[in-house]
Amino acid sequence: MDAETTTRLHVKVVPHSSRDCVAGWLGETLKVRVTAPAERGRANAAVEATIADALGLPKGSARIVQGWTSPRKIVEVVGLSAPEVHRRLSESADI
């Protein structure tokens, strides 16, 4: 794992879901469901934690860099190449 490698993901968030999970890919956009409501940054924190967990990375390795108040976000993942991020998320997707 190269700590300098950074990958950006386009993410569609569905707050108030029944559980936190990576729901799968919508083309090049990752769909993430979180139980947290979209208020006071709670859903954003849950999205970051859910993606990091799905990738097997420490908390803080995935962070939202754009779209804090929108359901469509850009999340930056530190430490994995784009092909590795896609492979791990595809394997962990709850489809």
Kinemage of the C-alpha trace (Angstrom):
@kinemage 1
@onewidth
@group {chain A} dominant
@subgroup {mainchain}
@vectorlist {calphas} color= white
{ca met a 1} P 0.000 0.000 0.000
{ca asp a 2} L 1.448 3.339 -1.090
{ca ala a 3} L 0.455 6.171 1.264
{ca glu a 4} L 1.065 8.698 -1.531
{ca thr a 5} L -1.480 7.115 -3.894
{ca thr a 6} L -4.796 8.950 -3.950
{ca thr a 7} L -7.979 7.891 -5.735
{ca arg a 8} L -11.112 9.993 -6.155
{ca leu a 9} L -14.540 8.392 -6.238
{ca his a 10} L -17.856 9.817 -7.342
{ca val a 11} L -20.382 8.755 -4.705
{ca lys a 12} L -24.178 8.864 -4.489
{ca val a 13} L -25.341 8.781 -0.863
{ca val a 14} L -28.671 7.468 0.393
{ca pro a 15} L -29.131 8.637 4.018
{ca his a 16} L -31.710 7.181 6.443
{ca ser a 17} L -31.176 3.657 5.064
{ca ser a 18} L -31.774 0.499 7.049
{ca arg a 19} L -28.003 -0.139 7.338
{ca asp a 20} L -24.591 1.209 6.375
{ca cys a 21} L -23.272 -0.478 3.223
{ca val a 22} L -21.722 -0.080 -0.190
{ca ala a 23} L -24.701 -0.797 -2.457
{ca gly a 24} L -22.711 -1.136 -5.687
{ca trp a 25} L -21.805 0.783 -8.806
{ca leu a 26} L -24.059 2.991 -10.917
{ca gly a 27} L -21.747 3.259 -13.910
{ca glu a 28} L -18.696 5.058 -12.496
{ca thr a 29} L -20.557 6.276 -9.390
{ca leu a 30} L -20.471 4.327 -6.138
{ca lys a 31} L -23.791 4.081 -4.305
{ca val a 32} L -23.447 4.130 -0.509
{ca arg a 33} L -26.312 3.680 1.961
{ca val a 34} L -26.002 5.021 5.526
{ca thr a 35} L -28.368 4.933 8.494
{ca ala a 36} L -27.395 8.433 9.628
{ca pro a 37} L -29.581 11.391 8.719
{ca ala a 38} L -28.267 14.100 6.400
{ca glu a 39} L -27.872 16.674 9.150
{ca arg a 40} L -24.903 18.254 10.940
{ca gly a 41} L -22.416 16.124 8.991
{ca arg a 42} L -23.603 12.817 10.449
{ca ala a 43} L -24.253 11.176 7.071
{ca asn a 44} L -20.919 12.466 5.753
{ca ala a 45} L -19.037 10.885 8.652
{ca ala a 46} L -20.918 7.627 8.117
{ca val a 47} L -20.058 7.653 4.389
{ca glu a 48} L -16.362 8.110 5.117
{ca ala a 49} L -16.383 5.320 7.712
{ca thr a 50} L -18.402 2.946 5.506
{ca ile a 51} L -16.086 3.376 2.525
{ca ala a 52} L -12.921 3.014 4.635
{ca asp a 53} L -14.339 -0.125 6.255
{ca ala a 54} L -15.347 -1.637 2.895
{ca leu a 55} L -11.813 -1.027 1.620
{ca gly a 56} L -10.194 -2.517 4.724
{ca leu a 57} L -8.484 0.787 5.491
{ca pro a 58} L -8.193 2.730 8.747
{ca lys a 59} L -10.757 5.376 9.550
{ca gly a 60} L -9.630 8.638 7.999
{ca ser a 61} L -8.341 7.022 4.800
{ca ala a 62} L -11.515 8.056 2.974
{ca arg a 63} L -12.666 11.646 3.170
{ca ile a 64} L -15.195 13.780 1.387
{ca val a 65} L -13.510 16.543 -0.599
{ca gln a 66} L -16.519 17.897 -2.486
{ca gly a 67} L -20.315 17.862 -2.107
{ca trp a 68} L -20.686 18.107 1.678
{ca thr a 69} L -24.320 19.242 1.441
{ca ser a 70} L -25.281 17.228 -1.644
{ca pro a 71} L -26.175 13.547 -2.057
{ca arg a 72} L -23.535 13.444 -4.818
{ca lys a 73} L -20.035 13.678 -3.402
{ca ile a 74} L -16.419 13.170 -4.311
{ca val a 75} L -14.506 11.028 -1.829
{ca glu a 76} L -10.735 10.848 -1.793
{ca val a 77} L -9.154 7.535 -0.774
{ca val a 78} L -5.524 7.617 0.319
{ca gly a 79} L -3.279 4.600 0.019
{ca leu a 80} L -4.820 2.578 -2.829
{ca ser a 81} L -4.702 2.779 -6.609
{ca ala a 82} L -7.943 3.241 -8.566
{ca pro a 83} L -8.001 -0.382 -9.842
{ca glu a 84} L -7.504 -1.704 -6.291
{ca val a 85} L -10.241 0.588 -4.912
{ca his a 86} L -12.673 -0.603 -7.599
{ca arg a 87} L -11.777 -4.265 -7.013
{ca arg a 88} L -12.209 -4.084 -3.233
{ca leu a 89} L -15.457 -2.109 -3.410
{ca ser a 90} L -16.909 -4.452 -6.033
{ca glu a 91} L -16.093 -7.432 -3.790
{ca ser a 92} L -17.649 -5.825 -0.722
{ca ala a 93} L -20.734 -4.401 -2.477
{ca asp a 94} L -24.014 -5.477 -0.936
{ca ile a 95} L -25.910 -6.200 -4.132
